[in-house]
Every structure is written in structure tokens, then in C-alpha cells.
Amino acid sequence: MAKQDLDPNYLDPDYEPVVNHSGNTPFTSVLASRLKRRTVMKGTVGAALTSLMGAGLVACSDDNSDDNGNVDGGNGSSDGAQSETELGFKAVAVSDANQVIVPEGYTAQPFVPWGTPLTGDYPDYRADGTNTGADQENQVGMHHDGMHFFPIDQKAGGNSSTEGLLVMNHEYINQSALHPSGATTNGDGTRPADEVRKEVAAHGISVIHIKRSTDGEWDVVHGSPFNRRVTGGTPMDLRGPLRGYEKLVTKYSPTATETRGTLNNCAMGPTPWGTYLAAEENWHGYFANSDATQPREQVRHGVGSASRYDWELADSAEDRYLRFDVSVKEASADLDYRNEANTYGFMVEIDPFTPESKPQKRTALGRFGHEGVIFAPAKEGEPVVCYSGDDSRFEYIYKFVSAQPYHAATAGGYLLDEGTLYVARFNEDGSGDWLPLSLDDEEFSAKVAAAVGTNVGDIAFDGFDSQQDVLLNTRLAADIAGATTMDRPEWGAVDPRTGEVYFTLTNNSNRGKDGYDDVNAANPVVENRTGHIIRWMEAGNDHAATAFEWDIFVFAGEQGTETVVDGEAIVTLDDSNLFNSPDGLWFDYNGRLWIQTDGSWSEPYLNNMMLAADPRTRDIRRFFVGPYGCEVTGVVTTPDGKTMFVNIQHPQGNWPNADESRPRDATVIVTRDDGGVVGA
């Protein structure tokens, strides 16, 4: 998710306050001394971890090749996977130019920028910012983020690479670009209602029917019934354990079965049954509570007395705006919106092939700052398993295991409504445990009982009234369970060949500072400003297992930064692959790992970028550099791997159109000039 926004309302620390003060630091003995960072520290940390792990790295498949160099694909067979994950391009250099840079032999062109006409009467984008709120409800949203390409014939079992539905998130907004003169305030302190309507509409998801012509050009299929906008005001159902729970009762839904809108949608996850899950990440900033005290459901997430965009101050008495004030206004919850924020913080399921369908918020996956969700390969007759990171400093990584088995013929979102939610504990010896957040688990229940009457961080804990309360307060439950605090866990990815799970840990400049959690084995860098990527293998390669073995795949940083295994520098960053703040993460269909960044624009990194990695050899090369001021986020290819879509969020200059003064988020289409597979 973006941290380098042009809107000052979005910048750290106010946008993403540290709200975990639980003090979960069980592994501080791993590093007795804090060595200097960069090569020395990273070399020492890497060696220390592997000596403690013993055979852990072998379990993570770095040395599972035979004498002929063939790699075991995870099923005991030598399938030549190595050649399919090799990188076949010359790395590009860092850049501070206001343009997209790709390797020699590749072409990149912008596509479907913010404001592209999509539905309704197809209102044209106006470069002066004068489009109305109604216009924006029918245009592609702002701040493109996670996305997926669904082949148009997917429902029939096809895999078209020439036509499909490109579904993408729109995380947040740049008010200065959205309106003619930026956000305005009336003399009485209210905000113009149509400005607020436009801002709400610029959030959410776009479903875009696209098709490639015979000459190779992609375009929007205008008039397609699949084209759709889901915004911050779209009606949605609440599903799973929290449906009907009293703490989700609002004036809009006294039965706690519905809500309106989805916001701050960062990463995503395509489901095994062909739908799209959008994550609600930093939703807390959209709500305001001026009460003297706040419920723990708001405190643990950082809801403040003022909201990010002042939507609750719209000069209209309509509930669609007033709902962003979550103060107690009336005698009971069914008469006001004190619980509105409790209907956010979930994964939202959208069926792109059924435009009349109502989005579903899947509450069994927990309520927190979801960065996204990644599914393990679904297996007939076995549970569905998915992973999600909570993108905030000192937060956690979670796993959900469905109660019901997967059957391809009948699979659907119902599989996400019942199951067990776990949180990860990374042990210092390279092992790991999934801790169930369930009152039916004796160990967790004992910890809950022991915590009653104490302070858990900033919260005076008086217990959970039910399993619903546990899921509503997922972060608090994870605090009590004793999970490992992480350095902003963001996107995840599952290696399609080995089953290993990878997660980016973007950065955490507060790690090890006075008053904050010390380092731990999985997050060993003091004041971690450049981040790293962690990975693990589930016990028995069973994604539903409750134990795993882990290692650190790579440390980000400047030239000379090393990732050391058994005393040997396996990766040494140089001009071709230095990077910082890994964020987006995706395995392509051939098994290459794509890494996107959202970090510093200073030397030596310059503009944010995307790199490709061979997970077997840890060969990492810079493939793509974005325009000035942007975050590179969201990547997917067509099934044949020959067309890649990459999203550019919050560019700072006049990109992609040099003759326009307002920057526009856009997707970039990347192809090889010879028509081959991207990255190969």
C-alpha cells in the first residue's frame, strides 16, 4: 500500500499510527547485540538464523535439485522447473525519469487511466477536474492497486489470453487532482456534498471488459454488461460469523446483515472458484469519533476524532455521509452509526461475471488491516486455505482454514464463512506455529482468561463475549495469543511449484527503538527502513498444517547488502537488483516471482520499481521502473504469459499524458517485441 502520497493526510505517522502496544516480543534473545545494518548485520543475522534452523533451508527447497540440475517441483518428480523460472532479460538501471522503463526488447504503454469512461452514459474524463460525483461513479476509479485478469471464457473452463475482465482495486485518492482546486470547505466548516460523492466514488473496484484486437492493441469493450464500478457507497452483505452480531447493528441495517461500501482496497486475491476478493486495509482513517471514550474495536485500529477526508461534514443530511461519524448520537445503535466502522476491515468478495450480484464481506477471515489474501492451491476434498497480512507496523500474518472441503463442482464463497482463523508465531529456531484464534481451543481460552483484568497494550481487557467478539477484535485476539509482531506484512504469494509461501515485510523504522518492540528472529533489523521477504514451508507441505519451517528469502537494501546462508552470501545486491521496501508480490504461471516496491525515492533507489526473481537460485533482476513519485503495485499476466498488466499509483508528475497538468493513475501493458513470454 502507498505511503508516499501527495496528500498530506496520508503520510506517516498520522495515516498509519502504531496501535499495537501489546509488547509481543518473545524472541529478543535471538540477537544479543545490535550490530550495524547492511552487510555486516545482514551477514551475521543470516548465518545465525540458518545455524539455528539446521535443515530448515532444505525444507524451503533451495537445494532440492538432482545431480543434473533438475529441480524437484514439490511432488517428488524432476520436471525441469529450473529452466521455466530462469530470467531471460537484461536488468534495467534505476531511474528518476518521469516515464516507465522496461528492458530492451520490451514495450510498455499506459492503459485505462483514472477517469476512463466505463459505465452509464460513458462520461468523458475532464482534465480540469470538473467531472461530477455522478460522472466518477461511471468512470474508472483513482489510485489503481491490486488486480487480476479473468479470461472471458473462464466459466466454461477456458483460458483466453485475448479477452477477459481486468478487475482492479482503487486504494485511496489525491484530492488535489480530483477537484478543480483541490478539496474545498464551506464557510461553516462543511464540505460540498458533490465533492464528497466524487471522492467516495473514486474508491473501490473497477471491473473492466477488455479485448485485444488482431493488431495486438487492447481496448475497453464499451457497452459490455460486465463493466462495473463497486464504490465506497455500494450496498453489500455481511456474511460469516459476524452476520447479525449486535456490534454491527446500524441505522442502515438494524439486523446487522448489510452495510454500504468498501474503502482503501489495496491488494486482492482471486479465489479457486473464479471470484475476486478485495482487501479493506487502512479503513480506520475514514471515520471520526469525538466521544470522550472509544470502544476497543476503534482504539486498536486507530480511529481518531477527525477523519482523513471529512466526509462526515458533507453539507447534506444524508445518511450516506453522516455514517462516517461513529460517535454515539442516539439512544441505541439501530438509530445511529456508532457501529459503522465495525462493518469495515474485511475481505470483500465480488463475482465479476455476475454484475447484478451483491458484494459479500467475508467476516470469518478476521477484521484488521487486510493487505490482501492469497490462496493455497485448492485440492479436491480438502479444506480451502488462504493467508493475509495486516499491513501496519508490529502487526501479524494470518491464515484461514475452511471447515468444509473444497469440491470444484460446487465451490463458492460459502467456504469462507466457516473455519478456523490462525495467527503466525515465528520461533527463533526456524520453526513456526499457527495459533488458533478460537474460544474452542483450550490454550487460547486459557490465555484469554489469564488476560482478563489486565491491560493488553492500551486496552483494559475484560474478556470476549463470544467467538464473534474474537473475530471483530482480531488484532486484540492475536495480541493475547502471543503472535510474532512483524515489520508491516503486506502481499503474499504461494509458489505454484513447491507450495512455499512468501510474504513481503515492507519496513518498520520503529523496530527496536525505545518504547517499541525489539527485534525478533523473523524481523531482525533494528529500525528496518528497507524491509525483507520471508517465506515458509508448511509441515508436510500441507497448507492446513499448524506448524511450518521458515527462512528469510532476501534482505532489501543498497549495494553490498547480503543475504547469507551457512556463511555464504546467497544474494548480494548490486546496481542490477538493489531495492527497498518490497510491497507487491506475485508468482506468474511459470513460477517466477515478481517483487514490487513502495519506498524511498532517494539515492540509490530513485523511482519505485518491479523486479523478477528465480525462487530456486535467488537470481533477482530489476525489470521495470515507474515514473517519478509513483508506487508500482499490482501485477498479473494473461494465461499465456505474453501480456503483463502493471499498475502505477499516485504518479507525481504529468504522467501518463505530458500535455495534462494532472497526474493520472494508470495500468501499464508490457509485452515482448518478439511476442514471447514476459520475463522468460
N, C-alpha and C positions, 0 to 999 in steps of 0.2 A: 504494500500500500504506500501511497505517496507520503513523503514527509517534506518535500521541497516545494511546497505550494507557493504560488504568488500571493494567495490570500493570507494575510497575517493571522486570521482566525484559525488557521490550520496548523500553524507552526508549533513545534515543541517548545516548552513543556505543556502549554495550556491545552493543546489539542489532544495529546495522549499523556495524561498525568500518570505517574506511577501510583497505582492504587492497591498494589499488593504489599502489605506490610506485615505479612504473616510470619516472616523470618524462617522460611523453609530452607535452611542451609545445612543439610545433614552431611555434606561431603567436603567440608572445608579443610579436612586434614589431608586431602589429596596433594595439595601443594603447600608445603611448609613455608616456603619463601616465595615472594613475588619477584620473579626475575623480570628483566627488561623484556618488552614485547619485541616483535619482529623475529629475526632468525633465531636468536639465542633462545628466547622464551618458547617459540613455537617448536623448535627442535627439541628442547628439553621436555615440553609437555607431551609432544607426540611420542617420544621414547618412553616416558613414564607411563602413558596410557597403555601402550602395547605390551610393556613388560608386565603390567598388572593383568592384562586381558589374556595373555597366553595365546591360545588358539583362536581368539575372537576374530582376528582379521581373516583367518582362513574361512571361518564361518560366513564372513561377509564377502567371500568369493573373489578376492583379489588374486588368489593363486590356485584357481581351480582349472588349470589347463593341463593337457597331457603333454607328452614329450614332443609332439608335433606342433604344439602351439594351439591346438583346437580347444575352445572353451566349452566347458560343461554348461549347458543352458539352464541348469537347475533341475533337470529331470533325469540326470544320470547319463545322458547321451551327448556325444560330441557333435555339435551341429554347425560348427564353423561360424558361430556368432561373432567372433572377433572381427572378421572381415566386414560384417554388416554394420558394426559400430565405429569403425575407423573414420577419421575425419579426412576429407579429401579437398580441403581448400586452404589457401594461404591466409594466415591471420591478418586482419586489418589493424591499423595503428589507432591509438587513442586520438581523439579529435575534440576541438571546441567549436567546430563549424556549425552553422545553423542548417544542417542537412543530414540526411540519412546516408550512412556509408556502409557498403556491403563488399564482399570480396570480389576480386577480379573474376569475370565470367558470370556475374550475377546482376540482376536488375531489380530495383525497388521503386515502387510507385504508390502514392497515397490513395486511399480508398475510403468511402463512407465517413467523411469528417463530421464532427458535431454540426447539427443543423441540416443534415441531408434530409430532404422530404421523404417520408416513409409511409404514412397512412393518411386517412381522411381525404382532404382536398389537396394534399401534397403542397403545403405552403413552402415557398422558396425561402432559402436562408438569406437574411438581410445582413450585410456586412457592417451596418451601422448599429446593430444591436436592437433594432426596433421590432423584432418579432415579438408577438404577444405570448401570454401564457398558453392560450389555446393553440397557437402555432407550435410551440415547443412540445405539446402533448402529441403532435403528429410528426415530429422530427426526431432524428437520431439524437440521443442524449449526449451529455458532456462527460469528459474525463473517462474515456474508454479504459477498461481494465480487463479482467479475465474474460475469456471467450472460448467457444467451441464451434467446430464445423460439423453439422449433421448432414450426411448425404441425403439427397431428396428421396432416394429410394430405400432409405434405411428400414422403414416399417415393413418393407417387402423382403428384407434380408439382403439388399444391395449395398454397394459401396461406391456410389458415383463420386468422381473427382471433378466433375464439370458443372454440377448444380447441387445446391444444398441450402440449408438455413444456417447463417452465421449469427450466433447468439452471443451477445456481449453485455457485460456489466458497465454501469456508469457510476463511478465511485462517489464523486462529490462535484463541486462547481468552482468556477472562478467568477465571482460576482462582477469584477471589473470588466470582463469580456462579455458577460451575459447581457448586460444592460447598456444603454447608450452612454451613460455617465457613471457606471457602477451602481451599486446598491444605494438607494436613497431613503431618507427618513423624513416623515412629515413633521410639521412644526410641533405637533402634540406628542411626538415620540413614537407614533405608529409608523408602520411601513405600508407602502402601496400594495393592495391585495394582489394585483395582477403581477407585480414583481415576485411576490411570494409564490403565486401559482406557477410562474415560469421556472422558478428555482426548484420547486418540488418536482415539476415535470422533467427537468433536466437530469434528475437522478433516476436510478432504476435499471431496467434492462431493455435492450432492443433485440427483436427477432427480425432478421433481415434475409429475405429470399434473394439469393444471388445466383448468377449463371454465367458461365464462360462461353463466349462466342467462338465461332470457328477460327477467328483470327487471334484467339488467345486472350482477349480482353474480358475482364469481369465487370458485371454491372448489376444493379438492383433490378429485380423483376417487379416493375411497378404494377399495381393492381392485384398483386398476389394476396390471396386471403390469409397467407401465413405471416405477412408483415404485421408487426405488433409492437406496441410500447406498453411496458409494465412500469409504473412510476411510483413515486412516494405517496400517491393517493389511490392506487388500485385496490379494490376490495380483495381480501384474502381470507382463507380459512385457517384456523388454528387446529392442528392435528397432533395426535400423540397424547402422552400423559397429561400435558397441561391444558388440554381442551376441557373447558368447563370449570377450571380451577378458579376459586374465588379471587385470587390475587391478580387475575387477568380480566376481571369484570370492569367494563367501562360503560359510559353512556351510549356509545355506539353499539356495544354488544353486551347487554346485561347478562347474557348466558355464557359469556367468555368463550364463544365459539368462532368469532370473527375479529378481524382488525383491518386497518387500512394502510397500505403502502409498505414498501421496503426501501431502505436507505443505506448509504455507504457500502454499496455492494462491491467488494474487492475481487477476490478470486472466486472460483466456482468449481463445479465438478459434474461431469456427465455421469449419469447413472448407468448401471448394467442393462436397464430396461429402456434406455433411449430418451430420458428426460434430462432436464438441466437444473442443477442446484446452484443458487446464487447465495453468497455469504453476506450476512449483515455484520460488518466489522465495527467501526467506531461510531455506532449509533447513539452513544450516550450524549454527544455534543449537540444533538438536535432538540434536546428537551431542557426545560428550565423549571426549577423548583425553588420558590422563595420562602418556603416554610422554615421555621427555626430548626426543625429536625427532619431528617430524611430516612426512609426505610432502607434497610441494608441492601435491598435489591438495586437501589440507586447509588448508595455510598460506595459499594465495592466496584462499581463501574465508573465512578467519577462524574455523575450528573451534577451540574452546578446550578447556581442561582440565575445564570444567564445562559442562553443558548447560542450556538455558533452563528446562526443567521437571523435570529429574532423573528422567526416565522409566527410565533405566538402573538406577536404585536401587529399582525396584519390589520388594516383599517376595515375589517369586515367581521361581523359577529358570527361567522360561520364556524361550525364545529371542526371543519377540516383544517382550520388554522388554530383554533383555540386548543385543540388536543395536544399541542406541543408544550403547553403549560401543565406540568404534572403536579402542581400544588393542590392541596386539599381545598376544594371550593364549596362543596355541598355536604349534606348530612351523611351521604352514603356513596359508595364507589360507583353505583349504577347511575348516578346523577352528574358525575364529573369525569375527569380524565387523569385522576391520580395514578391509575394503573396502566396508562397508555405505554409508558416506557417498558413495562413488563411484557408487552407483546412484540418487542424487538430483541434482537440478539440471537437469531436462529438461522438455520439454512432454509431457503425458500425454493420449493420445487415448482418448476414450470414445464408444462408439456408443449414444446414448440410446434408440434404437428397438430395440436388441437387448440386453435386460437380462442375458442369460446370457453376454454377451461379456466377454472379459478385457481390462482396460485395457492400453494399449501405450505404453511410454515411447520416444519417437522421438529417438534419440540423435544422428542426423545434424544436428539443429538446434542442437547445441552444448550444453555443460554450463556453466551460470553461474546468476546470479540472475534467471531469466526473470520479467519482469513480466507478460508476456502474449505474444500473437502476433497479427498482423494480416495477412490475405491480400490480395494484389492481385487484382482481378477475373480469374478463370480464363478463358483463351481456348483454344478447341479447337485441339489440335495444337501448343500452345506450352508451355513449362515452367511449373510452378507456382512462384509467388514469394511469400514471406512475410517479415515483419520482426519483430524482437523487441528490446526494450530490456533492459539489465542494470541493475536498479534499485539502484544504490549510487553514492555519490559518486565521481567520477572514473572511472566505468566507460563502457561503449561501447554503440553501436547496431549490430545485426547484420542481415544479410539472407541468406536461403537460396533457392537456385535449384535446382529439381529436375533430375536428369539425364534423366528420362523425360518425355515430353509428356503433357499433360492431354487425356483423352478422356472426355467426360461419361458415356458409357455404361459405362465400366469403371473410372472413377477411384476411388481408395481410398487408405488410409494408406500403401500401398507407395510412393507417390510421394514420401513424406517420408524414405524410407530411403536414397536415393542422390541425391547432388547436391553442390553447392559452397556452403560457408558463407563469407560475406564479412563484413568489419567496416568501418565507415564512417570515412573521413577527410574532414573539412570544411576546405577550403582557405580562405585569407584573402580570396581574390578572389571568393568566392561560388560557386566550383565545388566539386565533391566527387568522391571516388573510392571505389569499393568494392574493398577489398584482400582477395584470396582467402587463406583460411587453409588452404592445401593444399601439401603437400610436392611435389606435381607442378608447382607454379608456381615458375619459376626465381627470380623476385625474392624470394618468401617463403623459399624454400630457402636462398638466399644470406644473407638476414638471420638465419635460424636458425643457419647455420654460423658467421656472424660473432659471434653471441651466446654460443656455446659457450665455457665457461671464464670467463664474466663473471657479474656479479650483475645479474639483471633484477629490479629492486626489491629485495625481501628474499630472493630465491631465487637460489641459486648454480646457474646453468643449465648442465646437462650434455647438452642435446640432447633430441630426441624420438625414441623408438624406432620409431615408426610413425605413420601418419595417425590411427590410433585414439588414440594418445597426445596428438596435437594436439587432437582433439575433446574428450577428457577434460579437458584443460587449456586450455580455450578462452580464458579470460582471459589466461593467460600467452602464448598464441599471439598474441592481439591486441596485447599489450604489445610483442612483438617485431616485429609487422607495422608498428607506428607509427600506430595508430589515434588518433583525437581523443578525449581524455578529456572526458566530458560531466557536466552537473550533474543527476545522477540521472535518466537516461532511463526513463520509465515507459510509459504507454499510448501506442499508436499508432493511427492511423486513416487510411484511404485515401478521398479524396473520390471518390464514385461517378461524378461528372460530369466531372472533369478528370484524375483519376489522381494528383493531388498527394498526397504522403504527409506526414502531420502527426505530431509526437511531442511529448509534454509533457516538459519538463525541470523537475522539481518544485522543487528548491532545492539549494544547496550552500554552507553557511555557511563552509566551509573554503577556498573558491575564492580564490586569491591571497594567502592567509596564508603567513607564513614557514613553510617546510618542506613546503608543498603546491604543487600545480601552479598556475601563473599563469593569468591569463585567456587565452582564445583567441577567435578570431573568432566561433565559434558559441556560446561561453559567455563573454560579455564583461563580466559584472558581478562586481566584487570582493565577496566574502562574500555571495553571491547567496542571500538569505533568502526571496525571494518567487517566483523562478522565471520561466520564459518558455515559449513554444511555438514550436518550429522546424518548418519544412516544406521540402520539396524536390520537384522535378520530375525524373524520370529522363530521361536523354538519349533524344530521340526518343519520349518518353512510352512507352518500353519498360521495363517493370519489371525485366527481366532484364539491363538495361544495366549497365556497370561505371563509368559516370560520371553525374553529376547536377548540377543547379544549385539552390542553397538560399537561403532568407532567413529572417528571424525574423518570425513571424506577429503576435505580440503579446508585450509585456513585462507581467508581472503586477506589482501594487503598489497603492499607496494613491491617493487622489485626486490628479490632476495628473500621474500617470505617463504619459509619452508614448511611442508607437512612431512613429518618424519615417522617412519615405521621401522621398528627394530634397528634404530641407529642410522638408517639410510633415508636420505631426503627423497621421498617418492615424488613429490611435486615441489618444484622451486619456481616461483612466479618471476616472470621477466616481462619485457616490453610487449610480448605477444599475448600475455594472458593475465597480467595484473588486473585486479578488480577489487571493488569494495562493496559492502552492503548487499549481499545476494538476497533476492526477493522472489521473483517469479521462477518457477521450476517446472519442467515438463519433459517426459520421455516421449520421443517420437516413436513411430510404429516400427522402426528398425532397432530401437534400443539406445539411440544417442540421447544424452542428457543435455537439455538447454537451460542455461542459467541467465537470469535477467537481473539487472541491478537498479537500486534506488538509493543512491548515496551521494557522496560529496562531489561537487563539480570542480574541485580544486586540483592542483597538481598532486600526484602524477596521473590521476584518473580521468580528469576532464569530464566530458559528457557521459551520461549513463549508457549502458551497453548490454549486449547479449553475447554470451559465449556458448560454445558447444564443448561437450566433454565425452570422451570414451570412458564409460564407467569401469571397464576392465583394466585399462592401462593408466587411467587418470591423465591422459593427454587432454589438455584444455586449451582452446584457442578462441580468440575474440573473432566473432563472426559479423557483428552488427554494432554500429554506434548510432545513437539517436541524435536528433537536433538539440540545440542549446536549451538547457533548462528543463528538459523533459525527464520523465521516468519511462523506462522501457518495461512494459508489463503486458502479459497476455500473449500466448503464442500457441498456434495449432497449425497443422497442415491438412491438406486433403488426404484421403486414404492412400493415394499413390505416392505421397511424399513430394510431389513436384510443385505444389503451390503452398507457400507458407504465408500465414497471416500473423502480423506482429502489431501490437497496439502501442501508440505513443500518447502518453498522458501529460497534461499541463505543459506543453511546449511554451517557452518564454518569448521567443521572437515571432516574427510574422511568418510562421510555418503552418501549413504547407504552401500557402499562397503568398508569394513575395509582394504582390500588389494589394494585399489586405493588411490593415493595421492590427487586426485582432488575431491572436493565435487560435488555432482550432485543433483539438484532439482529433486523431485520425488513426485508422488502420493502415498498415503498410503491407502491400503484397510483394513478396520476394520470390523470384523464380531464377532458375539457372538458364543462361542463354542457350545452352545446348538441349534444354528440355529435360534434364536429368533430375535425380532426387536431390533435394536441398540438403547440403551438409555432407553428402557422400563423396 
